[in-house]
């Protein structure tokens, strides 16, 4: 779990590249979509930027919260294992003294 918190996640950007390429950003350059945005009104452009910006902040914030939770769980597991490893080492040491 601790390692999962460091994995890369897809972040969301305002007016990302995906809308300008076919097949959700994986296909060819879509010149018609670029022309649509080039000739769009300022109001449409601003509405889109604000909407995408706010949803991106929400997505990135949720991703960071999930990472923080995984880090907390990893730390608890790590600190929980220290006493159990110590106990096993003491038992192993005592076992070798008894023989």
Secondary structure, 3 states (H helix, E strand, C coil): CCCHHHCCCCCCCCCCHHHHEHHHHCCCECHHHHHHHHCCCHHHHHHHHHHHHHHHHHHHHHHHHHHHHHHHHHHHHHHHHHHHHHHHHHHHHHHHHHC
